[in-house]
Amino acid sequence: MKFIDIYNRVIEYWDEEILISDGYPAGGQDGFLFPTLDTAFGRVEEIVGHENAWDELMVWTMLQVFWSESKRLIGEGKTYLKTREVSLPLIEKRYFLNLECEGWEKERVAYERSEA
């Protein structure tokens, strides 16, 4: 499975722009909530479902990276996250880190073989 194929398939389910100005600090020093981003994640997660582990992991990865980017952008006074402008290498790096988590051994081996 190629990263770019998974990315291209899943990014289509995300809105091109997501409101982040509704974000607010929560849960401690680094905590932050983005209600509109959370809603978008729930919608994409429901569309993708749980039948394809590759796509399911990409949805989670994108949420992680989009959240980090949203936190950075809101600090710069921005009000929207443009999902297609988020760094592809950043998403790929996070995707591989997620593949290193327990329970993803089979997928990690398959991914490493396909990327070689």
N, C-alpha and C positions, 0 to 999 in steps of 0.2 A: 504494500500500500504506500503510495506516495503522498507526502505531506500536502503538496499543492493541490492534488486531486480532492483530498478531504477538505482542505480549506475552501476551495472554489465551490464545492457542493454545499457547505454549511453557511458560508458568508451570505449566500443568497436569501437565507431566512431572516437575517438581521436587517433592521431598518438602516438606511444609509446614514441617518443622523438620529441621535438619541439625546433627549434633553437631560442635562446633568445639573442644571441650576437648582433643581429641587433637592440636591444632595445636602446632607447635614452630618456633622460629627455625631458619633454614637459609639458607645461601648469601649471607651478608653482612649488612650493617647493616639493610636493610629486608626481607630475605628471610624468608619464613614459609611453612611447609607445613601444609596441612589435609588429611590423608589421607581422611577421610570426605567432605569436600567434593569432593575430586578424584575419588573413586569415584562420587559422585552425578553429577558432570559427565560422566564417561565413559559412564554409563548413559543420561543424557539425550541426549548426543551420538549414541550408537548408535541410539536410538529415532528421533530427528529425521532422522538421515542427512545426505546431501549433495545431495538433489534440489531442495530449496527453499533458495536462498541467503538469503532473508530470515530464515527460521527458524534456519538454521545460524549466522548472525551474531548472532541473539538469544541462542542458547545460549552462545556465546563471551562476549558482552556480560554476560550474567547471571553467568557465572563470574567475570569481572573485578570486577563490583560486589559480588557475594557475598563474594569473597575480601577486598576492602577493608573491607567491613562486618564480616566475621568477625574481621579483625585489630583493628578498633576495639573490637568487643564483647569479645574475649578480654582486651583491656587493661582493660576494666571488670569483669572477673571473670565474664562470662557463659559459659555452656556450650553454648548452642544459638543458631543463626541461624534466625530465622523468616522464611522467604523471601517470604511475602506481605506482610510489614511493611516490607520494604526500599523506600525512597523511589522511587516511579515516576518523578518528574522526574530523579532521579539516574540511573536506568537509561536513560531516554530520552536524556539528555545524552551518556552514554557510547556509546549506540547510534549517535547521529549522529557522534560523534567517530570511531568505528570505520568508518562509511561514508565518512569523509574520507580513509581510508587508500588507498594505491595498490592498484589492482585492483578497486575498488568504484565506479568512476565511473558506470557504467550504472545501478547500483542507487541511487546517491546522487541522480542526476538524477530518476529515477522517484519516489524518496521525496520529494524537494523539491517536485515537481509535485503529488503526492497530498496533501501537507500544506498546500499553499497555500490 
